[in-house]
Amino acid sequence: MRVLFSDNIPQIVYYQSGVGSESDFLGSINPTGTTKVVITSKIRDAYGFLAQNFEVGDEIFLFGGAYVARKLAELIDCIGLLTTKNLGFFFNIWKELSDGVSPVIPSGTRVTRIRCLCVWDTVEPIYAVDALRLEDTVLPASVDVALHALSLQENRKEFRPTLFTLAVGSNQVLKECWFPGAHSDIGGSYPRHELADISLFWMAGEIKNLSLFDLDYDFIERSKQPSPRSDWGSSQPHNAYKETPMWMKTAQLIHAQNRLESGDITRRISYHISWKYAPSRPRDPYDMITRSALETKFRTTTYVALNDYEKGCKDRWSDTMVGRGDCCKPNYWITNLCSEWITDYLR
């Protein structure tokens, strides 16, 4: 899809459904190998799209939900972008990476930077094998800006977050911000998405502040949950472990553990200001982190102030958004599924 925005710079957009969505047949919880097939095919398809459409001078922006986007960034950082005529070498390169061998890169391969990598609560897909053996925590050197929205209240042991680190001496921009809610409260997928809207607006506002590229900000705001049931930031989080199917718990495929217990939440993290407005006690409190628990543990908390775009969205939180029907249509044209696709517009 080609889009021309106000700066008259064309944007070429490629969309994939997320790992574990209905269109992937629940790949994220299938222990039989389906997950690996789904993930590798998505990485390969996205790489092929970029390699065939990239021209010198283009800027690359990756948005993801987020494992595939991160692996794609690592792959581009490692091997560059093959020319169209050299794409036939791709599967040999993939095999060499999988075997732990330094790949042979054909001449003419484009070395490019990734202008921005924006991801929501990266977790390792369950039972997925890292076929590429690429570094998963250090931000790839070719990425200029990385934005990462993280979940404070995910409570499944198997859904631990994969945080970024910066190489020593790096001048890259990395912003990791923690939000109230479970994994899918941050990245979206629940029918009601008040909490996911907040992380989406943060991401869009940061892109705007950094003048990275042009987005249709009115369109994004119109995608918010109509008639929110709670004030801004005060929606109840989901208890992801409690909502896990019993057969998965019985088979010991999924275990309870919050991110304070796992050590992922430390005194050094940055909290989104919406955490101040989160319910003091979740509706389903079993193994759920609360503000009081974190205040008792760490005493002090570093909050991230709202950016200007977020402030406007917060002020209009309860407004009836005119024209929402224009941006929320059945997504038959993407996955042949009848569901609203706009909440995954950037995920």
Buried (B, 14 or more C-beta within 10 A) or exposed (E): EEEEEEEEEEBEEEEBBBBBBEBBEEBBBBEEEBBBBBBBEBBBBBBBEBBEEBEEEBBBBBBBBBBBBBBBBBBBBBBBBBBEEBBEBBEEBBEBBBEEEEBEBBEEBBEBBBBBBBBBBBBBBBBBEBBBEBEBEEBBEBBBBBBBBBBBBBBBBBBBBBBBEBEEEEEBBBBBBBBBBBBBBBBBBBEBBBBBBBBBBBBBBBBBEBEBBBBBBEBBBBBBBEEBEBEBBBBBBBBBBBEBEEEBBEEEBBEBBBBBEBEBBEEEBEBBBBBEBBBEEBEBEEBBBBBEEBEEEBEEBEEBEBBEBBEBBBEEBEEEBEEBEEBBEEBEEBBEEEBBBBBBBBB
